[in-house]
Amino acid sequence: MIPGDGRGRVVVEAVAAGLLLVLLSPLLLLVALAVRLSGPGPVLFRQERLGAGRRPFTLVKFRTMAVDNDDRIHREYVTSLLTSGTPPHGGEAGVYKLAADPRITPIGAVLRRTSLDELPQLFNVLCGQMAFVGPRPVLAWEAELFPSWAGPRFDLRPGLTGLWQVRGRSALSYEDALALDVTYRSTRSLWLDLAILLRTPVALLDRRAAR
């Protein structure tokens, strides 16, 4: 365990997450209602991701896709990016830029643009599975395709935000995002975390303005 990520840090972040969940409860209820009215399916989306030490945990988000969708389109896209550096069938090569994804609902598109779909991840922070700042949470099959130099990223709990969020987000390539995760691991400090947290809202606004 690296310095600064001991039990004290986990407890402080859990308390902060609990307070935020209380303060944001009206917004959470409003988004939950919008998802419920958007069509059949659960309000929350649950998916197994890898945490610190590659230990699996269940990440929760507001559902942004239609139910019973086929994830092969996403697997093909990510596998192509990680193995060749280019997306299948052309298009942009950003981490999140699966253009015209037919699985996403209209309300889901809005939630993704604003990152409101990620608010339930505060429950993951509350449970000590995620941190406020850290590497991007990834799927197990994604991790199997990572180069060996990306291993140190799994020393830390994944974060609600991180260097990948404030230095390009969807415009990043997968290799760039992994490199930023490793950079964060080696340069992590309280001041860096505070800087990332302060810059995250600006990064989100810049992303929306660019659309």
Order of alpha helices (4+ residues) and beta strands (2+ residues): alpha-alpha-beta-beta-alpha-alpha-alpha-beta-alpha-beta-alpha-alpha-alpha
